[in-house]
């Protein structure tokens, strides 16, 4: 068999390129080389000789992974590009190669590719006598169909243009559960006013709340006809984007035939048409005028186009609408899909879709056994979309099933908890492909759509089992957190220094703010003080040996300068937690106040000490006289007639901010504990090594433990700042041993002298007075013994 060397080389290069790109970060690759490639985000000048393919692919590979951190695992969902994915990628390369063929060979080849692909798809999805349009944007097929319908219903549109629309305004009808922005996109691209778009509400009394209200649709169409408008097209869902419900397609088809409207259907449930057993509501989609298929996500094929199958007998109008093209190159869009369908085969395609449906059924059966989990599934036997949410059982019992029954704002709280639940499940089981969906009636839910994710992520039955296992572990945490939120709020209200922050969007116990007790500050300074205290408090809480998570809340949350507490467990002692927050906040506030006042206290103390020194020096001059101030005369006079000064030293107590006498210090050889300030701030309660905080087992004595710990630490701080007095019986022994040395060399008692360097009050005179009494006190204390 002859093989085109160019095709063989293309396949070989593609395999080599995929190996390089799929290897990610190779273990043998030096970190320095990766960093060198990562820094190449700003392109430099082109090299004169160019680079080889391997170097370029290596650069691409590094650019793909330059944002990933080396020390943190990535939880991003990466598509599993298998052999069928390689075929799809090869199709893009082949399309570029085929486009350079001569015109005749190119025409024959693309005609064969387009006809084969269209025939396979129509047979696979039971859409007889259909044509296919391949497009990159999944909305583009519906847009071309709208142009086709406009050209069909307005005969002079091709010549008169939009002026013919003034006679009868066209109306496009869509369900309220359609993709957001779809109708607006159509009106924008077609040049129609938004009044040409009619959104039909869903059922409110009977049937699914995610299905289009057919009776109301009939009424809206009759009103438009009576006012001279032209019903043009109806967009129905075979699997709504949110809950995966299917409209009553058979009844809608009858209504469209009654008013001459075009019926277009889209949705993920259309994939089940390839199965042997199909539910009757979905089977009605085969009689629609057009439908859009997104085969890429269903089959795990990267970069393959979406397909819109339609029925129309006039090829000229199809060409005018853009559904067909005279340019051969545009028809090559089907080539990646043509290769992939041949590689998978009919059985492979059906198996992938059946596997996704079985995964949904497996999860649905297991969710029925879980308490506090509610599902929203249209058809429990055949639905490939499973939507579930956490909902505490007591809320339904207390309110007869209403969402707003447990406490005010429960809907918002449950939405935040379900949002957290989905994020955790996606992180713990990334192969499950769960995501968040917002439904109008149910609120925030977790959606499992294996038809859209299983083929790309490689989801298996074991992944569903793991998903249920993780969900079983997280449900008790959600129940405890929802129940303890009220207890946390009540405990915060018990503390005057704490403010409870009502943030219903926070998935956790709640938020609290410490409010400083400073009333004399203005608003701006008070705000800065609140921010400072709460930021320090958050750091201290994060250092505690606890199982809770403390944070600043959501990144773009409305509340600032708060402490948000995360999810709780059953054995959490809320009272101890709130007491600890209040105690730590009070310590930070008092310590900050002491530091702020220290400068003013020291300044006033120094001024008072200087005035006292001047007064003491003046008193000393008056007592000693002028003769004792003369250097030689004063020394001789002090030798023969020592003078006892009545001026006492001074000491400055920083803690109390007072100027005290040094007489008690030198009489006891140490400063007594009575000088400690009674306003010394207490610090937070001590913790035993390895002790886990806020556990209910120790909740019985938590209050008393907090109080005694605070008092004990106050005493410890006093002992650290104030030296303890020496026992009195040590003084005589010391004095006796020192007495002979002192008596051999009598010293003249020194007097305090004014100096500019005397920064510490009483320092010089304290040393002189300490030496002077030792020689005289020793005999007195000895005889005292």
C-alpha positions, 0 to 999 in steps of 0.5 A, a space after each residue: 500500500 502506497 503511503 504519502 511521505 508527507 502524511 507519514 511525516 505529519 503523523 510522526 511529527 504530531 506524535 512527537 509533538 504530543 509527547 513533548 507537550 503531554 510530558 508536562 514538567 519532566 523530572 530530568 529537566 533542570 529547574 534553571 532551564 525551566 525558569 529560563 524558558 518561563 522568563 521568555 514571556 516577552 518575545 525577543 528578536 527572531 533568530 537569524 538561522 531559526 530554531 528547530 521543531 524540538 526547541 519551539 515545542 519545548 518553548 511552547 511546553 514551558 509557556 503552557 506551565 509557566 504559571 504553575 507553582 512548583 511547590 503546590 499541586 494543581 487542581 485544574 481540570 486537564 482534558 485527557 487527550 487520548 488516541 481519539 484526541 490525537 486524531 482530531 488534532 491530526 485533522 487540523 494539520 491535514 486540513 492545512 495540508 489538503 488546502 494546498 491541493 489542486 482545485 479538482 482534487 480538493 473538491 472531490 475530497 471535501 465533498 466526500 468528507 462532508 457527505 460522509 460526516 453528515 450521513 454518519 451523524 444523521 444516522 447516529 442521532 436519528 435525524 433523517 434527510 438532514 443537512 449539516 453545518 459545522 461551526 466553531 461557536 456553538 451559537 453560530 449554527 442557530 444564528 445561520 438558521 435564523 437567517 434561513 428562516 428570515 429568508 424563507 418567511 420574507 420573500 423580498 428580504 434578499 432584495 429589500 433587506 431589513 425594510 421588509 421587516 417593518 411590515 411584520 416584526 419577527 418574533 423569536 421565542 425562547 425559554 426562561 431556562 435557555 443559555 444566558 445571553 443567547 437571545 440577546 446575541 441573536 438579536 445583536 447579530 441579526 440587527 433585530 430590536 430586543 422587542 423581537 425576543 420573547 422569553 417564555 416563563 416556565 411552569 409554576 403550577 403543574 409539571 417541572 419548574 424548568 420546562 417551558 409553560 406551553 399554555 402561556 406560550 400559546 397565549 403569547 403567540 396569539 397576542 403577537 399574531 393579533 398585533 401584526 407580528 410574525 412568530 418566526 422561531 422557537 428555541 426549545 431545550 432537550 436538557 436545560 443548561 442548569 438542571 438538565 430538564 427537557 421541554 415537552 418537545 412533542 407538544 411544542 412541535 404541534 404548536 409550531 406547525 399550527 403557527 408556521 414556526 421553526 423549531 430549534 432544539 439544543 441541549 445535552 440530552 440530545 446525546 442519548 439519541 445515539 442509544 438504543 433505548 431513548 425516552 419518548 420526550 427526547 425522541 420527539 427531537 428527531 422531528 424538529 426543524 434543526 438541532 445543535 450537537 456539541 460532539 466535542 465534550 460528549 466524546 472527549 474530542 478536542 477542537 472539533 466543531 459543533 454541528 447543526 443538523 437542519 432540514 430545508 429543501 431550497 439550497 439557494 436559501 441555505 447558501 444565502 443564509 450561510 449554512 452552505 459555502 461555495 468556498 471549498 476550504 470552509 468545508 474542511 471544518 468537518 475533517 477533524 470530526 470525520 477522522 475521529 468518528 472513523 477512529 471511534 466507530 459506531 460502537 465506540 461512540 455509543 459506549 462513551 455516551 452510555 458510560 456517561 449515563 450509567 455514571 449519572 444513574 450510579 450517583 443518583 442511586 447513592 444520593 438517595 441514601 444520604 440524609 440532608 441531600 436533595 436531588 433535582 432530577 427530571 427522569 430518575 431512570 434516564 436523566 444523564 444530569 444529576 443536580 443535588 444540594 445540601 439542605 438541613 432536614 430540620 429546615 424542611 420539617 419546621 417550615 413544611 418544605 419551605 426554604 425560608 423556615 429554619 432562620 432568617 436568611 437561610 436561603 443565602 446561608 445554604 447557597 454559600 454552604 453548597 458553593 463551598 461543598 461544590 468547591 471542596 468536592 471538585 478539589 477532592 475528586 477532580 475527575 468527577 467534573 462537578 460544578 456549581 449551578 444557580 437555579 431560580 427556585 432551588 438556589 445554588 446546587 452541585 451539578 454532575 454532568 458526565 456527558 459534558 466532562 466524563 470523556 475529557 476527564 476520564 471519569 470512572 465508576 470508582 470516581 463516583 464512589 469516591 465522590 459519594 464517600 467525600 460527600 458523606 464526610 462533608 455532610 456532617 460538617 455542613 450540618 454542624 456549621 449550620 447549627 452552630 451559626 446561631 450559637 456563635 451569634 448568641 455568644 458574640 452578643 454576650 461580649 460588649 467588645 465584639 460585634 457580630 458581622 452578618 455575612 450570609 455569603 460566608 460558608 462558615 461559623 460567621 464573622 466577628 469584629 473586635 471593637 476597641 473601647 476608645 471613645 475619644 478618637 475620631 472616626 478615621 483614627 478609630 477605623 485605623 485602630 480597629 483595622 490594626 487590632 483585628 489584623 493582629 488578632 487574626 495572626 494570633 488566632 491563626 497561631 493557635 493549635 486549633 482545627 478551625 480556619 481563621 481568615 479575612 473572608 472572601 476576596 471581594 466581600 463587603 465586610 472588611 477588618 473582620 475575622 471570619 471563622 470557617 467550617 465547624 465540627 461536632 465537638 466545637 465549644 463555641 463559648 470557649 472560642 468566643 471567649 478566647 477571641 474576646 480575651 486576645 482582642 482585649 490583650 492586644 488593645 491594652 498592650 497597644 494602649 500601653 505602648 501608645 501612652 509610653 512616650 507621653 508618660 516618659 516625657 512627663 516623667 523626665 520633666 518631673 525628674 529634672 525639676 526634682 533634681 534641681 530642687 534637691 541640688 538647691 536643698 543640698 547647697 543650703 544644707 552643706 554650705 559654701 565651704 564644702 563646695 570648695 574642692 580641697 577644703 570640702 574634702 578635708 572638711 568631709 573627712 573630719 566631719 562627715 555630713 549626712 544629707 537628708 536629700 533622697 534619691 529618686 526612681 522612675 517607674 515606667 509601668 506606673 508613670 510615677 517618680 518614687 523615692 529610692 529609700 525603700 529600695 536600698 533599705 531592703 536591698 531590692 525593689 519590692 513587689 508593691 511598686 508594680 502597677 495594678 493596671 498591668 494588662 493581662 495576657 491571654 490564657 496559657 495553653 498546655 503543650 499539644 492541647 487542642 483548643 475549643 474541644 467540647 471535652 474541656 468545655 466544663 472548666 473553660 471559663 474558670 480556666 480562662 480567668 485563672 490563666 489571665 490572673 496567673 499571667 498578670 503575676 508572671 508579667 509583674 515578676 518579669 518586670 519587678 525583681 523579687 526581694 531578697 530574703 532578710 536573713 541574707 543581709 546580715 551575713 553579707 554585711 558581716 563579711 563585708 564589714 572588715 573591708 569597709 572599716 579599713 578604708 572609710 569613705 566619705 559619703 557622697 552627695 548627689 551632684 547635678 550633671 547633664 548626663 544624669 539621664 536616669 534619675 537617682 543613678 549616681 546618688 543611688 550608687 553612692 548611698 548604697 556604699 555609705 550605709 553598708 559600713 554603718 548598717 552592718 554592725 546594727 544588723 549584726 547586733 540585731 541578730 
